């Protein structure tokens, strides 16, 4: 289909483009920016005046809950939520049931996602069989099946020697290992260590759980030369360590979740299980350091950390409730809110959702240029919406942002040159 996006403000952080212009699309590709090619006859014209046109968002942390946890979310519902939030490419972890540790399971997931014709799904393969931390998976076969990296998801590796071997093996083939920096034994609490957790009688996760893990990872990177992506930093101390490691030239990238970027442990309120997330919400000084790290480029990408949780799993005492919150449809709006609150230039904010995330994946996505796949998000920056269960298309309805009035409404999402969502 030939589509002309007309009169929108095009922001493409990869090429530093920020201009009112047109975008012409044909056969799933962007064929022109500005004047349409000679003879181009649009079958559909999208009036984008007053709207912002950006590359389709790339979300690096999305649990699709399938296979194995269909009562909490399904491919259909979660990919519908993704395009409603302007997300055209997403990365999902392997902690499904069964675990994504065999090529056939990865191929089945990708095939089912492709049939839905919505967001592009890029799976991470399990680093160890069954995520048990003992035997390495066949990374080459998993990569051939479509895995973009390897991870233990939320399951910490107790055996440092296994992690060292995994990094050596991954580096020999140029694969990226995605690690959540959390020391196994210190990270078993349910809230961030501090006066609030103590007063509420909640078991705490100290900052040291993150910093000890980071020191270990950095030392192993130095010896193996492996590329590591650090998932969901949560502390000021962690940001400082990553900033120094990058200055020292270590091959690392990292991300932060929308939850840690906006909320603190005070948002737990009176044991509100909607704020039971992982990593736990920390203190205000940590939140401010994360916001500054994202603004100055220390942190490469902002992620939704989308983790839909069922009502039965959330309707429990705080310490027993399943951690997780829906986030796909909130990602763009919360990036805009951060930009407004901290006076971050809009192109920089959009970079954390597009080109920054694409850099982590080393893929030619997250940009609008001639010849590129036509993955596009068009949103109205002046519109606002209220976060309610009824407003969310995800099967997961629980989020600590319930009731918030947020800026930005997605008007169109195009995936491969086809309209996947229209408000």
PyMOL commands that set and color helices and strands:
alter all, ss='L'
color gray80, all
select helices_A, chain A and resi 75-84+103-116+129-131+139-145+160-173+195-200+208-224+236-247+258-262+265-268+273-275+284-296+311-314+331-342+346-351+355-361
alter helices_A, ss='H'
color red, helices_A
select strands_A, chain A and resi 3-12+17-26+29-33+44-47+52-55+57-59+62-63+87-92+120-123+125-126+150-151+176-179+191-192+204-205+227-230+252-257+301-303+306-307+376-386+405-415+418-422
alter strands_A, ss='S'
color yellow, strands_A
deselect
rebuild
show_as cartoon
